[in-house]
């Protein structure tokens, strides 16, 4: 297996050297890096990128033998405010330029909600919202194809791509080899389907397993009828189902622990590897 963590779960936001030293010192060699959540002392808003700065980050990572599996730029591509939506698309396209300089595998995002405040609203699940997602993503993917960079897209049960079937449709409609899927099984679990989680996981691999390039790993419990985060192995996720599909279809895929911490990381990896080995 091929494990890692989100960088901002490893240590508090700080200067580059402090953050990357913390990653190295905790024995972690693969990360998801959200620049604005991890690095202090720099403005990561649109227009502040330069190739030299990208190379600087890349060099500091390489010196410590740290690989960026996902450069996180989690925007809301269906923001109903047109000016804000376009600004977020521009920000994502700029991150595509960071990615190559840093050697990142992809730039990742979720698919958002039709709400300027990012609230859960019914219109998110409509055809109109889906078409707005396609409009944003076609701009992004056009840039990605020109730059030779991969866009990672993650489905979430209360976002525009809310189920495996919608992710399959999106991949077919966008029709680009520069788009891959990030699978977070817990993010596909909802109040309605949590008792059928095996089917949800199997559907994801059946419908777009060929396009899954990264897996986010966490656990969940049900609280007041809704799924809530839990540490790996302490909740209800059937890791046996997930690892069986990984072993069949995606050995050595990057698996990034979410909401973990350095104290838990190596034990969680040992647990996950044990499940994988039993399959």
ZADO-837771 format. One record per residue (C-alpha): z, y, x; residue in three letters; chain; residue number from 1. Coordinates in steps of 0.2 Angstrom, whole numbers, always signed. Layout:
N
NODE       w       v       u   lomar   kevo   gupa
NODE       Z       Y       X     Ala      A    NUM
...
REM end
This chain:
279
NODE       w       v       u   lomar   kevo   gupa
NODE      +0      +0      +0     Unk      A      1
NODE      -2     +18      +5     Unk      A      2
NODE     +12     +29      -1     Unk      A      3
NODE     +17     +47      +0     Unk      A      4
NODE     +26     +62      -9     Unk      A      5
NODE     +23     +79     -16     Unk      A      6
NODE     +27     +91      -2     Unk      A      7
NODE     +38    +103     -13     Unk      A      8
NODE     +49     +88     -17     Unk      A      9
NODE     +53     +85      +1     Unk      A     10
NODE     +60    +102      +6     Unk      A     11
NODE     +63    +119      -1     Unk      A     12
NODE     +49    +132      +1     Unk      A     13
NODE     +48    +139     +19     Unk      A     14
NODE     +37    +143     +33     Unk      A     15
NODE     +23    +131     +38     Unk      A     16
NODE     +32    +124     +53     Unk      A     17
NODE     +48    +121     +44     Unk      A     18
NODE     +40    +112     +30     Unk      A     19
NODE     +28    +101     +40     Unk      A     20
NODE     +42     +97     +52     Unk      A     21
NODE     +53     +91     +37     Unk      A     22
NODE     +39     +80     +31     Unk      A     23
NODE     +37     +72     +48     Unk      A     24
NODE     +56     +70     +51     Unk      A     25
NODE     +57     +61     +35     Unk      A     26
NODE     +44     +48     +40     Unk      A     27
NODE     +31     +53     +27     Unk      A     28
NODE     +13     +54     +33     Unk      A     29
NODE      +4     +58     +17     Unk      A     30
NODE      +7     +72      +5     Unk      A     31
NODE      +1     +81     -10     Unk      A     32
NODE      +1     +99      -5     Unk      A     33
NODE      +3    +114     -17     Unk      A     34
NODE      +2    +128      -5     Unk      A     35
NODE     +10    +141     -16     Unk      A     36
NODE     +25    +129     -20     Unk      A     37
NODE     +28    +124      -2     Unk      A     38
NODE     +23    +138     +10     Unk      A     39
NODE     +32    +155     +10     Unk      A     40
NODE     +26    +171     +19     Unk      A     41
NODE      +9    +171     +13     Unk      A     42
NODE      +0    +176      -3     Unk      A     43
NODE     -10    +162     -10     Unk      A     44
NODE     -18    +172     -25     Unk      A     45
NODE     -37    +173     -25     Unk      A     46
NODE     -45    +183     -11     Unk      A     47
NODE     -33    +179      +3     Unk      A     48
NODE     -41    +164     +10     Unk      A     49
NODE     -50    +164     +27     Unk      A     50
NODE     -58    +149     +36     Unk      A     51
NODE     -46    +154     +51     Unk      A     52
NODE     -31    +152     +40     Unk      A     53
NODE     -37    +135     +33     Unk      A     54
NODE     -40    +129     +51     Unk      A     55
NODE     -22    +134     +56     Unk      A     56
NODE     -15    +123     +42     Unk      A     57
NODE     -26    +109     +47     Unk      A     58
NODE     -21    +110     +65     Unk      A     59
NODE      -3    +110     +61     Unk      A     60
NODE      -5     +95     +49     Unk      A     61
NODE     -15     +86     +62     Unk      A     62
NODE      -2     +89     +76     Unk      A     63
NODE     +11     +80     +65     Unk      A     64
NODE      -1     +66     +59     Unk      A     65
NODE      +1     +72     +41     Unk      A     66
NODE     -13     +69     +29     Unk      A     67
NODE     -16     +78     +13     Unk      A     68
NODE     -21     +66      -1     Unk      A     69
NODE     -22     +80     -14     Unk      A     70
NODE     -22     +98     -12     Unk      A     71
NODE     -14    +104     -28     Unk      A     72
NODE     -21    +118     -38     Unk      A     73
NODE     -15    +115     -55     Unk      A     74
NODE     -24    +128     -66     Unk      A     75
NODE     -26    +129     -85     Unk      A     76
NODE     -45    +128     -87     Unk      A     77
NODE     -44    +130    -106     Unk      A     78
NODE     -34    +146    -106     Unk      A     79
NODE     -39    +155    -122     Unk      A     80
NODE     -38    +172    -112     Unk      A     81
NODE     -56    +173    -105     Unk      A     82
NODE     -51    +184     -90     Unk      A     83
NODE     -36    +173     -85     Unk      A     84
NODE     -46    +157     -87     Unk      A     85
NODE     -60    +164     -76     Unk      A     86
NODE     -47    +170     -63     Unk      A     87
NODE     -40    +152     -62     Unk      A     88
NODE     -57    +144     -60     Unk      A     89
NODE     -60    +156     -46     Unk      A     90
NODE     -44    +152     -38     Unk      A     91
NODE     -48    +133     -39     Unk      A     92
NODE     -65    +136     -31     Unk      A     93
NODE     -57    +145     -17     Unk      A     94
NODE     -45    +130     -14     Unk      A     95
NODE     -61    +119     -12     Unk      A     96
NODE     -64    +129      +3     Unk      A     97
NODE     -46    +126     +10     Unk      A     98
NODE     -48    +108      +7     Unk      A     99
NODE     -62    +105     +20     Unk      A    100
NODE     -53    +115     +33     Unk      A    101
NODE     -37    +105     +30     Unk      A    102
NODE     -45     +88     +29     Unk      A    103
NODE     -39     +85     +11     Unk      A    104
NODE     -46     +71      +1     Unk      A    105
NODE     -48     +81     -15     Unk      A    106
NODE     -42     +97     -24     Unk      A    107
NODE     -32     +92     -40     Unk      A    108
NODE     -29     +99     -57     Unk      A    109
NODE     -23     +94     -74     Unk      A    110
NODE     -34     +99     -89     Unk      A    111
NODE     -23    +111     -98     Unk      A    112
NODE     -18    +117    -115     Unk      A    113
NODE     -26    +130    -127     Unk      A    114
NODE     -12    +142    -125     Unk      A    115
NODE      -9    +157    -113     Unk      A    116
NODE      +9    +152    -113     Unk      A    117
NODE      +5    +134    -110     Unk      A    118
NODE     +13    +128    -126     Unk      A    119
NODE      +8    +112    -135     Unk      A    120
NODE      -4    +118    -148     Unk      A    121
NODE     -15    +107    -160     Unk      A    122
NODE     -31    +116    -155     Unk      A    123
NODE     -29    +108    -138     Unk      A    124
NODE     -35     +91    -145     Unk      A    125
NODE     -51     +99    -153     Unk      A    126
NODE     -69     +98    -149     Unk      A    127
NODE     -69    +117    -146     Unk      A    128
NODE     -56    +115    -133     Unk      A    129
NODE     -65    +101    -124     Unk      A    130
NODE     -81    +111    -123     Unk      A    131
NODE     -71    +125    -115     Unk      A    132
NODE     -65    +112    -102     Unk      A    133
NODE     -82    +107     -99     Unk      A    134
NODE     -87    +125     -96     Unk      A    135
NODE     -74    +128     -83     Unk      A    136
NODE     -76    +112     -74     Unk      A    137
NODE     -95    +114     -73     Unk      A    138
NODE     -92    +130     -63     Unk      A    139
NODE     -79    +121     -52     Unk      A    140
NODE     -90    +105     -50     Unk      A    141
NODE    -105    +115     -45     Unk      A    142
NODE     -95    +123     -31     Unk      A    143
NODE     -88    +107     -26     Unk      A    144
NODE    -105     +99     -25     Unk      A    145
NODE    -112    +113     -14     Unk      A    146
NODE     -96    +112      -2     Unk      A    147
NODE     -96     +93      -2     Unk      A    148
NODE     -78     +92      -9     Unk      A    149
NODE     -70     +81     -22     Unk      A    150
NODE     -62     +87     -38     Unk      A    151
NODE     -47     +77     -44     Unk      A    152
NODE     -44     +77     -63     Unk      A    153
NODE     -28     +71     -71     Unk      A    154
NODE     -26     +66     -89     Unk      A    155
NODE     -10     +70     -98     Unk      A    156
NODE      -5     +65    -116     Unk      A    157
NODE      -3     +83    -122     Unk      A    158
NODE     -17     +91    -113     Unk      A    159
NODE     -36     +92    -116     Unk      A    160
NODE     -39     +75    -109     Unk      A    161
NODE     -25     +66    -118     Unk      A    162
NODE     -30     +48    -117     Unk      A    163
NODE     -41     +36    -107     Unk      A    164
NODE     -55     +37    -119     Unk      A    165
NODE     -56     +56    -117     Unk      A    166
NODE     -56     +54     -98     Unk      A    167
NODE     -70     +42     -99     Unk      A    168
NODE     -80     +54    -110     Unk      A    169
NODE     -77     +68     -98     Unk      A    170
NODE     -82     +59     -83     Unk      A    171
NODE     -99     +54     -91     Unk      A    172
NODE    -102     +72     -98     Unk      A    173
NODE     -98     +80     -81     Unk      A    174
NODE    -109     +67     -73     Unk      A    175
NODE    -105     +71     -54     Unk      A    176
NODE    -100     +60     -39     Unk      A    177
NODE     -89     +74     -34     Unk      A    178
NODE     -76     +71     -48     Unk      A    179
NODE     -63     +58     -47     Unk      A    180
NODE     -48     +53     -57     Unk      A    181
NODE     -30     +55     -53     Unk      A    182
NODE     -20     +42     -63     Unk      A    183
NODE      -2     +46     -68     Unk      A    184
NODE      +3     +32     -81     Unk      A    185
NODE     +19     +41     -86     Unk      A    186
NODE      +9     +56     -91     Unk      A    187
NODE      -2     +46    -103     Unk      A    188
NODE     +14     +40    -112     Unk      A    189
NODE     +19     +49    -128     Unk      A    190
NODE     +31     +47    -142     Unk      A    191
NODE     +17     +37    -151     Unk      A    192
NODE     +11     +25    -138     Unk      A    193
NODE     +26     +21    -127     Unk      A    194
NODE     +29      +4    -134     Unk      A    195
NODE     +11      +0    -130     Unk      A    196
NODE     +11      +6    -112     Unk      A    197
NODE      +3     -10    -105     Unk      A    198
NODE     -12      -6    -116     Unk      A    199
NODE     -13     +12    -110     Unk      A    200
NODE     -12      +7     -92     Unk      A    201
NODE     -25      -7     -94     Unk      A    202
NODE     -37      +5    -104     Unk      A    203
NODE     -36     +17     -90     Unk      A    204
NODE     -42      +4     -77     Unk      A    205
NODE     -55      -3     -89     Unk      A    206
NODE     -63     +14     -94     Unk      A    207
NODE     -62     +23     -78     Unk      A    208
NODE     -54     +12     -65     Unk      A    209
NODE     -69     +14     -54     Unk      A    210
NODE     -66     +33     -53     Unk      A    211
NODE     -47     +32     -49     Unk      A    212
NODE     -44     +39     -32     Unk      A    213
NODE     -25     +43     -32     Unk      A    214
NODE     -10     +37     -42     Unk      A    215
NODE      +5     +47     -46     Unk      A    216
NODE     +21     +37     -47     Unk      A    217
NODE     +37     +40     -57     Unk      A    218
NODE     +47     +32     -71     Unk      A    219
NODE     +52     +37     -88     Unk      A    220
NODE     +66     +35    -101     Unk      A    221
NODE     +65     +39    -120     Unk      A    222
NODE     +76     +54    -125     Unk      A    223
NODE     +76     +60    -143     Unk      A    224
NODE     +60     +51    -146     Unk      A    225
NODE     +51     +59    -131     Unk      A    226
NODE     +47     +52    -113     Unk      A    227
NODE     +57     +60    -100     Unk      A    228
NODE     +57     +58     -81     Unk      A    229
NODE     +67     +45     -72     Unk      A    230
NODE     +67     +39     -54     Unk      A    231
NODE     +56     +24     -49     Unk      A    232
NODE     +64      +8     -55     Unk      A    233
NODE     +77     +16     -66     Unk      A    234
NODE     +67     +18     -82     Unk      A    235
NODE     +55      +9     -94     Unk      A    236
NODE     +38      +9     -85     Unk      A    237
NODE     +31      -8     -82     Unk      A    238
NODE     +27      -7     -64     Unk      A    239
NODE     +21     -25     -64     Unk      A    240
NODE      +7     -20     -75     Unk      A    241
NODE      +2      -5     -65     Unk      A    242
NODE      +3     -15     -48     Unk      A    243
NODE      -7     -30     -55     Unk      A    244
NODE     -21     -18     -59     Unk      A    245
NODE     -20      -9     -42     Unk      A    246
NODE     -20     -25     -33     Unk      A    247
NODE     -35     -31     -42     Unk      A    248
NODE     -45     -15     -42     Unk      A    249
NODE     -38      -2     -29     Unk      A    250
NODE     -29      -9     -14     Unk      A    251
NODE     -23      +4      -2     Unk      A    252
NODE     -25     +18     -14     Unk      A    253
NODE     -15     +33     -11     Unk      A    254
NODE      +1     +32     -22     Unk      A    255
NODE     +11     +48     -22     Unk      A    256
NODE     +29     +49     -28     Unk      A    257
NODE     +33     +63     -40     Unk      A    258
NODE     +50     +72     -42     Unk      A    259
NODE     +57     +60     -29     Unk      A    260
NODE     +67     +66     -14     Unk      A    261
NODE     +68     +61      +4     Unk      A    262
NODE     +84     +51      +1     Unk      A    263
NODE     +76     +40     -12     Unk      A    264
NODE     +59     +39      -5     Unk      A    265
NODE     +60     +24      +7     Unk      A    266
NODE     +70     +14      -5     Unk      A    267
NODE     +57     +18     -19     Unk      A    268
NODE     +43     +13      -8     Unk      A    269
NODE     +51      -3      -4     Unk      A    270
NODE     +54      -7     -22     Unk      A    271
NODE     +36      -3     -26     Unk      A    272
NODE     +29     -13     -12     Unk      A    273
NODE     +40     -28     -18     Unk      A    274
NODE     +32     -27     -35     Unk      A    275
NODE     +15     -26     -28     Unk      A    276
NODE     +18     -41     -16     Unk      A    277
NODE     +24     -52     -31     Unk      A    278
NODE      +8     -49     -41     Unk      A    279
REM end
